[in-house]
């Protein structure tokens, strides 16, 4: 195998230098398909580097499809993929990003390594969409789920599923909409994982309304009737009998002791009488549901990389 030229003063990790030089030799024909590479020990000794460094480089080359482990031991070059006659022009946003990175003080080697890490991260991301019938709720739940799972979760409305999930791997929704989302997936012939999560009311909000004196009347106002009815039923389960739904496009009764509106859309409190207390009602994702979504994402990723 031709000699490799390592620069220990470079910002590029040594294992990456080994990867790039061997890959370049393969693409240029300096290492033909089928040629065996030196053993990890032999190459490490000849380069004066740690064996773990060479092992990591060989593992990366295997992941890239440049080399393979042959029966009987040893690592050999695979048939190289044809190099395109003309590399496509990078998108303007990429050029701008590289320019900004260099201007911020990063060296070309550091920019390359950073781009490599980011590209690997994007390649292994599970595209996740949170679907709801209300834009504000979709945004709120997508942000909460994304923050908890440390990943990007895009919000979407149910009637936007065709476009929002064009590159989606996982669609998350509430149990209320699960059947609807699965019907869409079947009708659209989309092979996409669907998961339903439990949305629970804030306990302190329930406690505040439950502390009202007997006979106090509570109104629930949401942008969609079924959401208001769901919250009304939660309150009734907590022991409040006199809870009514206030249509979002109707007048607010003046005799309400409390008007409950969603925390993501406090503007629905408009029109409440001066003596009516407005309580913003928030929802939280069930802890078990969050863990379940994380496990499904891990399973999708594992199946993709196995």
N, C-alpha and C positions, 0 to 999 in steps of 0.2 A: 504494500500500500504506500502511496506517495507520502512524504513527510508532511506533518501538520505544523503550522506556524502559530504558536500561541503567544498572546501578549498579556502577561500577568498584570500589567499596569492599566489595562483597559477597564472601562466600567462594565463591559460585557462579561457575565460569568463565564468561567473557563468551560463549563460543560456546554454552554450555548455556542462558544467558539468551535468546539469539537463538532457539534451538531451541524452548524452552518457550513463548515469546511468539508465535512464528509458528504453532506447533501449536495454541495456545489460540485464536488468531484464526481458524484454519481450522475448528476444532470449533464455535466460536460463530457461524460464518457471516460473520465480518468479511473473510475471504478466500475467495471462492467458488471452486468447482472450475473449473479452466481458466485462472484468472487467472495471468498471468506475474509472477514476482517480479523485483525489480531485479537487474541483473547483480552479480556479486561485487564488481567494482570500484566500481560506483555505490553499493551498500549500504555497503561499507566506508568510502568517502569520507564518506557522509552521517552515519554513526555515529561516525566518527573512530577506527576500529579497523583492525588489520592485515587485509589481504586474506586471509591464511591462516586467520584466525579465522572469517571469513564462509564460506570454502570448506569448512572443517571442519563448520560448522553446516549448510550445505546438504547435505553428504555424509551427516550424521546424519539429516537430515529425509528424504533419499531412502531410507536404510535402514529408517526407520520407516514408509515408504509414504505420507508426507504430501505429498511433491512428487516430480516426475519430470522428467527431461531430455527436452525435445521435439525432434523432428527440425527441423533448421534452427537449432538453438541455443536457449538460454534454459531457464529453470527455471519450471515451472508447477505449480499446486496440483492434486493429484489429488482424486477424489471422497472426502470424509472418511467414515471409518467412523462409523456411528451411535453416539452416546454413550449408554451404558446409563442407563435412567431412575433406577436406584438402584444405587449402587456397593456391592459386597458388603462386609460387615464384614471387616476384616483379622483373620487368625487371632491367637489370644492370644499365641503365641510371637513374632509380629512386633511386636505392641504392646509386649510386654515388652522386646524388643530395642531398639526406638526409645526407650523410656523410659530404659533403661540408658545408651544412647548420649548422650542429652541430659543425664542426670545426671553423665556423665563429663566434660562440658564442651563437647561438640560443639554447634555451632549448628544450627538447623533446616535451613539451606542445606547444611551439611556432611553432615548425616544423609541428606538427599535425594540428594546426589551420591554418597555412599557406597553407598546402596541401589541407585542406578542402575547403578553399576559392578558390584556384586555380582550384580544381576539379569542383566546382560549376560553375566557370567562363567558363571552357572548355565545360561543359555539356550544357551551354546555348549559346554557340557561333554558329553563322550561318556561315557555311563553304562557303566562297566566292572565286570565281575564275574569273580573268580578262583574256579574250581571245582575242588574236590578231594574225595576220598572221606573224608578225615580233617579234622576241624574245626581242629585245631591247625596242620596243614600249610597249610590254606586261609588261615587268619589270617596265618601267617608269610609266605607267598608274596604275599598281597594287600598286606601292609604293605610288603614289600621292593619290589614292583613300583610301588606308589603313591609311595613315597619317591623312587624313581629317576626316575619320570616326572612328579613334582610334581602328582599328581592323586589323586582318591579312587578306590580300587579296593575293592569290597566282596567279602568272602569268602562262599563258599556251598558247601554240600554238594551232591553230584550229585542226591540225592533231593529237594532243595529248589529245583531249577531253575525249576519252574513259577512259584513265588512270588518267588524272588530276582531273576529276570530280567524281571519284569513290565514294567519300564521300561528294560530293558537294551538297549544298542546293541552291546556287544562282550562276548563270553564268552571268557575265557582259561583254558586248562587245560594239563596236561602231555600229552606225546605218548601216555602210557599210557591216558589217558581221552578222547582226541580222538574216536575212533570212537563211543564211547558218547554223548558230548555231541552229536555231529552226528546220531546216530540220534534222540536226544531232540528236537532242533530240527526234524527232518523229521516225526516223529510228532506233535509239538505244533503243527506248521505255523507255526513262528516264524521270521520273516525277520531273523535276528540273525547278525552276523559271529562266526565262531569261529576262534580262533587257538591253536596249541599251542606251548608253550615247552619248551626243553631244561633239565632240572634236573640239575646236576652235583654230585658229592660234593666236599666240601672236600678239597683236595689234602693238607693237613697231617694230616687224619684218616686218609687212606689211607696216608700215609707212616708214621704212628705204628704202625698195625697191621702194615704190611709189615716193620717193624723187629723184630718178635717172633722169637724163636729158632725154628728148625725144629722141627716137631712140636707147637708151641703151638696150642691149640684155641680158636677164636673163636666166640662165639654172637652172633646178631643177633636182637633182640627189638623188634618193632613192634606196633602195635595191630591191623594188618591183615596177613594172610599175604603178599599180593602185594608190599607195601612191603618187608617183611623179605626176601623172595626177591630183589627188585631190588637191595637193598644187598648181600646175600650175593653176587650175581653180580658186582657192582662189585669186591668184595674178591677174588673168584676171578680176575677179569681182571687184578688187580694182582699175581697170583702166589701167592695164599694158597689152598691146597687144602682145608685142614681148617676150613671155615666152615660152621656149622649154624644153622638157623632155630630159635629158641626161642619156642614159642607164648606169646602174651601172657597166656593164662589157664592156663599150665602151670607146672611147677616149673623152676627154673633149674639145669642140671647143675652139680655142684660142681667138676668138673674143668676148667672154662673158665679160660683165662688172662685172657681179655678178654671182657666183655659189652658189645656196642654197642647203644645205645638212641638214639632221636631226641632232638635238643637241645630240641625243642619239647615233649617229654613225658618228662622225666627220671625221673618216678615209675615208669616201667617197669623201672628197675633194682632195684626191691624184690625181695628174695629171693635176690640174688646172694651167693655164698659170700664170707667175709671175705678170702680170698686172690685173689678175682677182681677185676681192675681194670675199672672201669666207664668207658667212653669214650662221650661224647655225640657223636653223628654229626649234623652239620648239612648242609644242602643249600643251594646257591646257584643263582640263575637265570643262565643263560648270557647273556653280554654281547650276543651277536648277537640272541638272542631278545628281550631288552629293547628293543633298537633296532627290531626288527621290529614289536613291539606299538605302539611310539610312532609308527611310520610308518603302521600301520593306523588308529590313532586320528586322525592328521592327515588321512588320506584320507577317513574318515567325516565329519570336520568340514568338509573342503573341499567334499564333495558336498552337505552340508546347507546350506552358506552360498552355494553358487554359483547 
